[in-house]
Amino acid sequence: MERIEAMPMEEARPAGRAGLKLALGAGLCLIAAGALLWWREGGDVFGKLVTSTLSWCL
């Protein structure tokens, strides 16, 4: 015996909210990490970071 009735489906919620929250959280973590590095080591740490990153890429 076959059922021809349509099953009620849940409405799809937009997934953009979760992705947006995740991206904002990751951005805030990067900003906090940069601020902590700046506070502990000063501006010189970013120059060394860029130099070491470029040396690893080459």
VMD Tcl script that builds the backbone (N, CA, C; Angstrom):
set m [mol new atoms 174]
animate dup $m
set s [atomselect $m all]
$s set {name element resname resid chain x y z} {
  {N N MET 1 A 0.833 -1.168 0.000}
  {CA C MET 1 A 0.000 0.000 0.000}
  {C C MET 1 A 0.892 1.250 0.000}
  {N N GLU 2 A 0.703 2.126 -0.945}
  {CA C GLU 2 A 1.528 3.320 -1.073}
  {C C GLU 2 A 0.870 4.505 -0.409}
  {N N ARG 3 A 1.690 5.361 0.117}
  {CA C ARG 3 A 1.210 6.625 0.679}
  {C C ARG 3 A 1.448 7.712 -0.337}
  {N N ILE 4 A 0.457 8.463 -0.629}
  {CA C ILE 4 A 0.580 9.546 -1.588}
  {C C ILE 4 A 0.617 10.897 -0.872}
  {N N GLU 5 A 0.364 10.895 0.411}
  {CA C GLU 5 A 0.336 12.148 1.169}
  {C C GLU 5 A 1.729 12.775 1.222}
  {N N ALA 6 A 1.753 14.062 1.243}
  {CA C ALA 6 A 3.018 14.792 1.380}
  {C C ALA 6 A 3.380 14.887 2.857}
  {N N MET 7 A 4.618 14.602 3.150}
  {CA C MET 7 A 5.091 14.694 4.525}
  {C C MET 7 A 5.412 16.153 4.833}
  {N N PRO 8 A 5.004 16.643 5.982}
  {CA C PRO 8 A 5.349 18.034 6.322}
  {C C PRO 8 A 6.865 18.153 6.507}
  {N N MET 9 A 7.443 19.156 5.873}
  {CA C MET 9 A 8.879 19.370 5.944}
  {C C MET 9 A 9.148 20.630 6.776}
  {N N GLU 10 A 10.262 20.609 7.479}
  {CA C GLU 10 A 10.652 21.793 8.234}
  {C C GLU 10 A 11.131 22.858 7.259}
  {N N GLU 11 A 10.836 24.088 7.594}
  {CA C GLU 11 A 11.294 25.177 6.746}
  {C C GLU 11 A 12.799 25.331 6.898}
  {N N ALA 12 A 13.456 25.559 5.780}
  {CA C ALA 12 A 14.902 25.730 5.806}
  {C C ALA 12 A 15.244 27.119 6.342}
  {N N ARG 13 A 16.116 27.132 7.330}
  {CA C ARG 13 A 16.574 28.407 7.879}
  {C C ARG 13 A 17.821 28.840 7.131}
  {N N PRO 14 A 18.000 30.120 6.952}
  {CA C PRO 14 A 19.217 30.561 6.275}
  {C C PRO 14 A 20.457 30.224 7.101}
  {N N ALA 15 A 21.453 29.648 6.448}
  {CA C ALA 15 A 22.662 29.223 7.147}
  {C C ALA 15 A 23.668 30.361 7.272}
  {N N GLY 16 A 23.334 31.525 6.766}
  {CA C GLY 16 A 24.263 32.638 6.792}
  {C C GLY 16 A 24.550 33.157 8.193}
  {N N ARG 17 A 23.627 32.991 9.100}
  {CA C ARG 17 A 23.815 33.510 10.463}
  {C C ARG 17 A 24.941 32.785 11.183}
  {N N ALA 18 A 24.981 31.463 11.081}
  {CA C ALA 18 A 26.017 30.698 11.769}
  {C C ALA 18 A 27.383 31.003 11.176}
  {N N GLY 19 A 27.461 31.096 9.858}
  {CA C GLY 19 A 28.723 31.416 9.208}
  {C C GLY 19 A 29.197 32.815 9.547}
  {N N LEU 20 A 28.269 33.739 9.636}
  {CA C LEU 20 A 28.608 35.115 9.980}
  {C C LEU 20 A 29.146 35.195 11.406}
  {N N LYS 21 A 28.497 34.488 12.322}
  {CA C LYS 21 A 28.950 34.470 13.711}
  {C C LYS 21 A 30.342 33.847 13.818}
  {N N LEU 22 A 30.578 32.787 13.061}
  {CA C LEU 22 A 31.877 32.133 13.079}
  {C C LEU 22 A 32.963 33.050 12.527}
  {N N ALA 23 A 32.663 33.747 11.437}
  {CA C ALA 23 A 33.637 34.659 10.841}
  {C C ALA 23 A 33.924 35.831 11.770}
  {N N LEU 24 A 32.909 36.376 12.410}
  {CA C LEU 24 A 33.121 37.470 13.359}
  {C C LEU 24 A 33.923 37.010 14.575}
  {N N GLY 25 A 33.632 35.825 15.060}
  {CA C GLY 25 A 34.380 35.280 16.195}
  {C C GLY 25 A 35.844 35.061 15.853}
  {N N ALA 26 A 36.112 34.529 14.653}
  {CA C ALA 26 A 37.496 34.316 14.230}
  {C C ALA 26 A 38.220 35.654 14.067}
  {N N GLY 27 A 37.529 36.643 13.513}
  {CA C GLY 27 A 38.124 37.967 13.363}
  {C C GLY 27 A 38.453 38.601 14.705}
  {N N LEU 28 A 37.552 38.460 15.652}
  {CA C LEU 28 A 37.798 39.003 16.992}
  {C C LEU 28 A 38.973 38.299 17.672}
  {N N CYS 29 A 39.091 36.995 17.459}
  {CA C CYS 29 A 40.224 36.264 18.036}
  {C C CYS 29 A 41.538 36.731 17.431}
  {N N LEU 30 A 41.564 36.968 16.122}
  {CA C LEU 30 A 42.780 37.467 15.487}
  {C C LEU 30 A 43.151 38.858 15.988}
  {N N ILE 31 A 42.155 39.701 16.144}
  {CA C ILE 31 A 42.416 41.054 16.654}
  {C C ILE 31 A 42.923 40.991 18.093}
  {N N ALA 32 A 42.326 40.134 18.910}
  {CA C ALA 32 A 42.762 40.001 20.303}
  {C C ALA 32 A 44.183 39.452 20.379}
  {N N ALA 33 A 44.506 38.474 19.523}
  {CA C ALA 33 A 45.859 37.919 19.522}
  {C C ALA 33 A 46.874 38.974 19.088}
  {N N GLY 34 A 46.530 39.762 18.079}
  {CA C GLY 34 A 47.421 40.835 17.638}
  {C C GLY 34 A 47.617 41.892 18.708}
  {N N ALA 35 A 46.550 42.245 19.391}
  {CA C ALA 35 A 46.651 43.237 20.475}
  {C C ALA 35 A 47.503 42.705 21.622}
  {N N LEU 36 A 47.361 41.429 21.925}
  {CA C LEU 36 A 48.171 40.835 22.988}
  {C C LEU 36 A 49.643 40.810 22.600}
  {N N LEU 37 A 49.942 40.459 21.347}
  {CA C LEU 37 A 51.326 40.483 20.886}
  {C C LEU 37 A 51.890 41.895 20.922}
  {N N TRP 38 A 51.109 42.852 20.503}
  {CA C TRP 38 A 51.566 44.243 20.499}
  {C C TRP 38 A 51.848 44.722 21.921}
  {N N TRP 39 A 50.983 44.353 22.844}
  {CA C TRP 39 A 51.135 44.781 24.230}
  {C C TRP 39 A 52.366 44.134 24.881}
  {N N ARG 40 A 52.604 42.846 24.586}
  {CA C ARG 40 A 53.705 42.128 25.225}
  {C C ARG 40 A 55.049 42.417 24.566}
  {N N GLU 41 A 55.088 42.503 23.246}
  {CA C GLU 41 A 56.361 42.569 22.531}
  {C C GLU 41 A 56.620 43.897 21.838}
  {N N GLY 42 A 55.596 44.717 21.663}
  {CA C GLY 42 A 55.763 45.974 20.944}
  {C C GLY 42 A 55.621 45.771 19.444}
  {N N GLY 43 A 55.823 46.824 18.698}
  {CA C GLY 43 A 55.617 46.771 17.254}
  {C C GLY 43 A 56.658 45.952 16.512}
  {N N ASP 44 A 57.797 45.668 17.151}
  {CA C ASP 44 A 58.870 44.939 16.484}
  {C C ASP 44 A 58.471 43.499 16.166}
  {N N VAL 45 A 57.565 42.937 16.964}
  {CA C VAL 45 A 57.175 41.540 16.748}
  {C C VAL 45 A 56.505 41.350 15.385}
  {N N PHE 46 A 55.794 42.356 14.912}
  {CA C PHE 46 A 55.113 42.215 13.628}
  {C C PHE 46 A 56.111 42.276 12.471}
  {N N GLY 47 A 57.170 43.069 12.620}
  {CA C GLY 47 A 58.217 43.089 11.602}
  {C C GLY 47 A 58.920 41.746 11.518}
  {N N LYS 48 A 59.216 41.168 12.672}
  {CA C LYS 48 A 59.848 39.843 12.698}
  {C C LYS 48 A 58.903 38.779 12.171}
  {N N LEU 49 A 57.630 38.906 12.464}
  {CA C LEU 49 A 56.636 37.945 12.003}
  {C C LEU 49 A 56.526 37.947 10.491}
  {N N VAL 50 A 56.489 39.127 9.900}
  {CA C VAL 50 A 56.393 39.236 8.443}
  {C C VAL 50 A 57.664 38.693 7.805}
  {N N THR 51 A 58.815 39.018 8.352}
  {CA C THR 51 A 60.084 38.548 7.799}
  {C C THR 51 A 60.179 37.024 7.876}
  {N N SER 52 A 59.815 36.455 9.007}
  {CA C SER 52 A 59.899 34.998 9.148}
  {C C SER 52 A 58.875 34.300 8.266}
  {N N THR 53 A 57.702 34.886 8.097}
  {CA C THR 53 A 56.693 34.293 7.220}
  {C C THR 53 A 57.167 34.290 5.783}
  {N N LEU 54 A 57.760 35.396 5.339}
  {CA C LEU 54 A 58.281 35.450 3.977}
  {C C LEU 54 A 59.424 34.467 3.778}
  {N N SER 55 A 60.268 34.289 4.788}
  {CA C SER 55 A 61.374 33.331 4.646}
  {C C SER 55 A 60.850 31.900 4.559}
  {N N TRP 56 A 59.768 31.582 5.277}
  {CA C TRP 56 A 59.184 30.242 5.184}
  {C C TRP 56 A 58.541 30.023 3.816}
  {N N CYS 57 A 57.983 31.058 3.234}
  {CA C CYS 57 A 57.369 30.914 1.913}
  {C C CYS 57 A 58.401 30.697 0.822}
  {N N LEU 58 A 59.577 31.300 0.992}
  {CA C LEU 58 A 60.626 31.145 -0.019}
  {C C LEU 58 A 61.376 29.865 0.235}
}
mol reanalyze $m
mol bondsrecalc $m
mol representation Tube
mol addrep $m
